[in-house]
Amino acid sequence: MELKRMLNLFDAISIGIGAIVGAGIFVVAGIAIGYAGPAIVISMIIAAIVASFTAFSFAELGSAIPRQGGVYAFAYEIASPAAGFVVGYLWLFAQTVAGAAISLGFAGYFVAVFPSLSLKMVAVSIVLALTALNLVGIKQSAMVNNALVLTKIAIICLFIAIGIPRISLSNYSPFAPNGFVGILQGAGFIFFAFLGFGRIAMLGEEVRNPNRTLPRSILLSFATSAIIYVLVGLTATGLQDYRLLAQSSSPIADAAEVVGVPALVGVVSLGALIATVSVLLTTLLGLSRVSFAMARNGQIPKVVAKIHPRFGTPYVSILIMGMFMAILALVFDLRQTSAITSFSILSTHVVLNYCAMRFRKKMPGVKSFKAPLYPLIPLLGVVSCCVLLFSLPLEAWLVSSAVIVVLIFLLVIKRNIR
């Protein structure tokens, strides 16, 4: 049974923005500010430039290979099934851990309003609720996501509009307290906030007119989100001392307190809840589709590829990914998972850009969107992703490298069994 093409351009752009603008700007930004200080704006620009190279590669490959799985499908088709195996599982690992952290970010804001509730139970509950929503169908998920995206963008724009006139230039000094190294470390962490643009490519078989819709939606959602991030970073660090923001689990809400409009803090907190929900929704969406694609290719048990006869969704993969995410929500914290996720995703993006470099030679007759300045763009993607990898802490290297080694070991065993 095939998946249904239910998503139009607006749906795809909304999914992209919903996946990008969320936990990164409302929660992870505080960690990045701790490294970069007010120069977080420069960190955001660096992260955006690095991500833009991969966005162009995603757009070209997504329009040429509009199948479920995104980066997994690209690695499988262009590099090798073995590369697809490692990249697919690494991506599943990164996004599952990231999703667990995002659910905890949501729970942190929620428990601040309802302190009698358990943070862990709230995190698990939101994962289970959104898992159920994904089971119902892609169009229903997209409709909810569209509403969430429009609401959170309106709230962020309100924060920027009210905050910019009240900026104190003294808060920008010292601008880069840890120098360029701190700026680069901040970029490595804030890269976590740009991960969602590739989520659209995970839904290649559910997008109408994918050769045209996929590249347009990827690039438009990325550009919109990058502009929003820079403006929010500029506003937040201009309103509040960066040292206070660095220690906060809700840096944007803390910055809003300085404005002197009491209602704005509540509105920004509501925006954070909406943002984390929409990112978590699209994270679950992407996870289930990659596991579905891997199962269809025989790299995960075939039962995972089952399609629900009524809703037309890969319900087994949705249930499995939701279960693992709920379990991990009981284990991980935000700082660890943001670094580990950034490392793992940067590693998959190295492979993705390599695939973009090989694509035109390996599949010369395939019609697709053509990224400019080939092969310079994907080459810069490989190099810049590697640079950001070296900016991340040792813990991220150890955990992610261990996962990669285990995956290679499993691949060798799998081949020997055959």
C-alpha positions, 0 to 999 in steps of 0.5 A: 500500500502506498502513502497518499500525496496530501501536502501542498506547498503551504503545508510543506513550508509550514512543516519546515518552519514548524520543525525549525523554529521551536526548542532551539530558539526558546531553550537551546539559545540560552546554552549557546549564549553562554558560549558566545555572549551577545555575539550569539547573533554572529553564531546564528549567522554562521550556523545559518550559512553552514545549514544553507549549504546543506539546505541547497543539497537537500533541495536538489536531492529531495526533488530528484529522489522524492521518497520517504526517508530523506537523508537515509534515502539519499545515502541509500540510493547514491552512496550505498545501502551500507551508508544508508544503513548507518546514516538512517540509524544515526539519524533515528538516534539523533532525532529520538534523543532530540525529541525527548529533550524537546518534550522536556523543554515543553514540560519545563514551561508547562510545570512552571505554570502548573508546579504541582505536576511532574515534569517527567510525566508531562514530557511523556504525556505530550509525546504520547498525545502527539504520537496519537495525532500522527497515527490519525493521518498526515493531513490532520497532523499538517492542519494542527501544525499549520495552526501552531506555526502561525500562532508561534510566528505571531508571538515571536514577531510580537516579542521582536516588535515590542522588544527592539525599541527597548534594547539597551546597547550596554547589554551588547558589551562585552560583545564576544566574551569568549572570542571567536572560539566562543562564537564557533562553540555557540554556532555548534550548539545553535545548529541544533536549532536549524535541523528541521528544514530537512524534515520536509524531504522525509515526506517526499511521497506525501507531497504533491508535485514534489519536484517543484514543491520540495525545493521551494518549501525547503529553501523558503522555510529555511530563509524565513526561520534564519531571519527570525532567529537573528532578530530574536537573538539580537532582541533577547541579548539587547534586553537582558544581560547575556550571563542571566540568559545563559543560566536560564532554561527559558531565556526568551521569557526572561528577556521579555520580563525586562520589557515591562509588559507583564502580559508579554511574559505569559504570551512568550511562555505560551509561544514556547509551549506552542513552538516545542509542540510543533517541533515535537510533532514534526520530529515524530512525523519525520522519525516514523517516515525514516523508519518506514523507509528503512523497513521497506528496504529490509534494513528494519523488520518489515512489520515496521512498514505496515500502513494503517488501512483506514488512516494511511499512515505507517502506524507501527513505525509511529508507535515504535518511535513514540515509545522510544522517545517517551522512554528517553524523556525519562533519561536525558537533559537538554545540554547533553542532547543538544550537543549529541544531536548536533554532532550526529546530525552534522555527521549525517549532513557530511554524508548528505553533501557528499551525496549531492556532489556525486548525484549529478554524475551518478544520475545524470538523466534525472530532472530536479532542482539544480543548486547553484555553484555546483560542486562548490555548495556541497563541498562547502557543506562538507567542510563547514559541517566538519568545522562545526563538529570540532566545536562541540564538546568531548561528550558529544564526540564520545557518545555519537562516535560510540553509536557510529561504531556500534552501527558499523559493527551491526552492519558487519554482522548483518553482512556476515549472516547473509 
